[in-house]
Amino acid sequence: MQNENVDVLIIGAGPSGSVAAGYLHKQGLKVKVVEKNKFPRFVIGESLLPRCMHHFEEVGLLDSLKAKEFEIKAGARFMRDGQICNFDFSKKHTSGWNWTWQVPRADFDKTMTDALEARGVDIAFEQEVVDVNFEGSISTTTIKALDGKQSTVTAKYIIDSSGFGRVLPRLLDLDKPSEIPKHSSIFTHVKETKRPEGHEGTIITFDIVSLETWLWVIPFSNGYTSIGYVGPTAYLESFEGNTTQKLQEMMKLSNYYFDRFDGLDYAFEPKVIKNIAKSVKQMYGAGYALTGNSAEFLDPVFSSGVTFATESAITAAKLVARELNGESVDWEVEYSDYIKSGVDVFSTYVKEWYTGNLQTIFFHEKGNPEIKRQICAVLAGYVWDETNPFVKNHHRLVKTVAHIASMEQESAG
Ligand code: FAD
């Protein structure tokens, strides 16, 4: 069987794999990316957060992405029973990017892999990682091509960026049940023919139809819009018929959006992902690190997935480069603890979203503008900024502020 030697093998060419590859290649390391699919390929995760723009910039992918003129996302709108809560990323506690994009991921991810290949990064498409064996920290990975032919890659480090493929968590038995409630999702794209002119037509919106069930509307600059519901698994399963019929029925739950999407053909049969949240027992080990969805996924409600994917990728890539350069690295502190502290913050927000506490704060009529700026920074992905009380004291503060907001609302009548 043919064998190749590399410094770092990266599994998966999504945002996580691309950012890791971009960084490591720049350091002059021999990198190989192995990707199961041919790009462009569909993947969900279309609303980004400003924080991830730093990562694309740092690895030199930003200009190629900018050239594609994806829809600008300068904030987010949440709505519930006619109440509206708008977040504007230019009004946030933490300094940093004030905007990002709403992207069809097939196009977005391919833009990154094209740019990397143009720089000479080795990306092997339609090659699936089927097995990995470790001898100490040196790994031998078995890869299967479409024709069934197998080959191996020997690497000093593996970065597993395989997303929901979760290659190493499966092979090394690292999966752990998530603490986030069991939610599922159903979604598709539609070519819009009734898109309103101006801002209303392009703004990203989360329409809350009941405490745990919400609709996303993510307009793209190519005239298509992503629509999808998230809700408790049992509730989503209670809708009858095929996935088109289920989603059509669910669209009736949104008073605001029903007319805009009524009668439009779905670009593809709606897809369903069940029990979305994922977690792992450990995020690294001798000779490997897990990044992006392969490590952790919480819930789509605050669009944190791609940002965690790129934050973890660039952090892991920097540590791998240092270690291969002979420096000692404390993976527990510098990787696991660091990433988990951000995951923890978002985890609180996701949990408090579904208890209703965060919704109480969002839709509180007399909301405090300073609190809003602090929460806005979290929603922009700046969850490592400890100058933000809503980061530093996330466990306590969301509950406390929600409590005060409900008391104020009750006394207002
Ligand atoms: P991916 O982008 O999934 O890339 C992984 C790659 O690995 C794939 O291309 C795959 O083909 C490849 N691969 C898998 N197995 C193998 C193998 N054995 N060998 C080789 N290659 C392999 N995130 C957001 O930021 N915003 C959102 O609005 C958002 N909405 C979401 C809605 C839903 C319903 C869900 C479920 C998730 C959503 N996410 C969102 C999360 C987002 O999808 C992921 O966090 C993001 O795609 C993770 O990027 P990644 O690079 O880790 O993995």
Residues whose N, C-alpha, C, O or C-beta is under 5 A from the ligand:
A	BS01	FAD	I11 G12 A13 G14 P15 S16 G17 V34 E35 K36 N37 V43 I44 G45 E46 S47 L48 Q127 E128 V129 S161 S162 G163 F164 G165 V167 S185 I273 I276 T291 G292 N293 S294 P300 S303 S304 G305 V306 T307 A309
